[in-house]
Amino acid sequence: MERKFQESLEFAKTMDLRDPLKDFRARFHVKEDEIYMDGNSLGLSSKEAQQSIERVAGDWKKEGIKMWGMEEGRYFHYPKLVGEKLRGMIGAEPNEIILNGSITTNLHQALATFYKPNKERYKILVDGLNFPTDIYAVKSLIELKGYTVEEALVTVKSRDGREILEEDIIAAMTEEVALILLPSVLYRSAQLINMEQITEEAHKRGIIIGWDLAHSIGAIPHNFKKIDPDFAVWCTYKYLNGGPGSVGGLYINRKHFGKEAGLKGWFGNRDDLQFLLEHRFEQAGDAGGWLQGSPHMLSIAPLEGSLDIFEEAGIQRIREKSLIITEYLMFLAEQRLEKYGYRIGNPRENHRRGGHVSLEHEEAYRISLALRDHGVVPDYREPNVIRLAPAALYNTYEEVFRLVEILEKITKEKSFEHYSAERGTVL
Ligand SMILES: *Cc1c(COP(=O)(O)O)cnc(C)c1O
């Protein structure tokens, strides 16, 4: 690795002073005695998010049902209105994004829409390292369509347990594959898959492809105009700081606006027909056609405020800082932690890694418990990974410096040995 970093605390402080995003930290509810490194699981709350929650709650309080019609139907259009604020971040065209449900339910919707198996093409291609819920959704749809998982699911395996190679994905794109679902960034190893290359190869073979942006949206800009995927899903509670259980996102490429939504609901109707309450469904002519029931107003609200911060900071600047601060963390880990049995499990190249560092250690579980008692909030993933996500908007270089000091201390003094290795429910 380049020697652009130094090991001293002064160096970290200088980096913070020079950080073009440094003022955003004050907008978040950061605790000064805690090092929060879990923004890739649940991003922190911000003043803007709190304000937008209060605004929706206040409108309900003041207006009752009349709130639906306020400001030219602001809330009636809320899932699209706030969805549009994500457009720049992923390079979508107007009206290709809706906010609804969760990743899991949006996957069910997308698969019900795009998975149309026939005798020749009936397989779905996934990777062996994806998050379980994505795989559960795929398996459900395979079975709903009358196939067995054994005959219709193709899983691209990892060679080393960390990464999925693009060449292996492409090699698995046989003529029976109808649809591909992959994560943009692998949740454990932080590998960023080459979305443009994979999408192009899929389309050359007439395969529909969708991406799960859970670990990239809000950390990495995407250019969907260039990538041109068929659909994408994501959550908004990770890097987007939309709050616990905040609404999910669904992108439908405009070339598919004429397709029938797989799982229809009355909010997918054309706006002018919805309240006629007829049993005839006439789908809206854009991604709004994939909406289902009443919008999750209270779980869209905090996202609205949070996205104002993103607009101001700019996703390019966020990615730039994220790359430097994670590289700095890797630098310190190499200098100070490798001798204590830690190993960096994420790809090193900028164009192949997401927003977190994946630190492996055979005692990762007990080290994570010890970290909590040292005021660090990490994120543990089986079997041996400590995920550390210094978030560009609110984490500092000094925090990264202190984090590495604590990791060093815990293993040098073996204080993790005071903890039990028996697994609890959530870490
Ligand atoms: C976080 C995450 C999920 C979570 O799904 P929800 O339905 O939003 O709970 C799904 N897939 C991936 C890849 C994730 O990282």
The ligand as an SDF file (V2000), in Angstrom:
LIG
                    3D

 15 15  0  0  0  0  0  0  0  0999 V2000
  -29.5860   -5.6970    4.8120 C   0  0  0  0  0  0  0  0  0  0  0  0
  -29.8550   -6.6050    3.6870 C   0  0  0  0  0  0  0  0  0  0  0  0
  -31.1360   -7.1320    3.4820 C   0  0  0  0  0  0  0  0  0  0  0  0
  -32.2640   -6.8810    4.4500 C   0  0  0  0  0  0  0  0  0  0  0  0
  -33.5050   -7.0990    3.8810 O   0  0  0  0  0  0  0  0  0  0  0  0
  -34.8120   -6.3900    4.4710 P   0  0  0  0  0  0  0  0  0  0  0  0
  -35.9060   -7.0250    3.7420 O   0  0  0  0  0  0  0  0  0  0  0  0
  -34.6640   -4.9200    4.2010 O   0  0  0  0  0  0  0  0  0  0  0  0
  -34.8280   -6.6680    5.9350 O   0  0  0  0  0  0  0  0  0  0  0  0
  -31.3400   -7.9100    2.3670 C   0  0  0  0  0  0  0  0  0  0  0  0
  -30.3460   -8.1810    1.5020 N   0  0  0  0  0  0  0  0  0  0  0  0
  -29.0920   -7.6950    1.6730 C   0  0  0  0  0  0  0  0  0  0  0  0
  -28.0250   -8.0100    0.6760 C   0  0  0  0  0  0  0  0  0  0  0  0
  -28.8090   -6.9180    2.7780 C   0  0  0  0  0  0  0  0  0  0  0  0
  -27.5740   -6.4610    2.9750 O   0  0  0  0  0  0  0  0  0  0  0  0
  1  2  1  0
  2  3  1  0
  2 14  2  0
  3  4  1  0
  3 10  2  0
  4  5  1  0
  5  6  1  0
  6  7  2  0
  6  8  1  0
  6  9  1  0
 10 11  1  0
 11 12  2  0
 12 13  1  0
 12 14  1  0
 14 15  1  0
M  END
$$$$
